[in-house]
Amino acid sequence: MINEYLPDDNDGRFPEDTLVLVRYPLREDRNDARDSWPWLPGTVLAQCGRDERRVVVEVPALAIPHPNVPNGDAPENLLYPACFRDATEIRAVSMHVWQRVRNEAVHG
């Protein structure tokens, strides 16, 4: 029996477009120590499994220019990384907290 997860099967804990903090490395040299990754601002794109969500990490330092768009490095054309995380690696937060953490990530 195949256990498929349908797009409408969201448990409601982190609905689409929920502002979250997500564990994600700022530098490649920290990829192996997940518990040391910082909490960065992100947005839930979708729930993909029973306890798995796809999250876009919204930190400009991690974004890359869109290769197929003229002026791909304009802020509106940047591509941000996305990752899959379970509920232990994301936290719902207010817009105020999300923006503060994003500003801290941008300005160091």
Secondary structure, DSSP 8 states (H G I E B T S, - for coil): ------TT---SSS-TT-EEEEE--SSGGGTT-GGGS-EEEEEEEEEEETTEEEEEE--GGG-B--TTSTTTTSGGG-B--EEEE-GGGEEE--HHHHHHHHHHHHH-
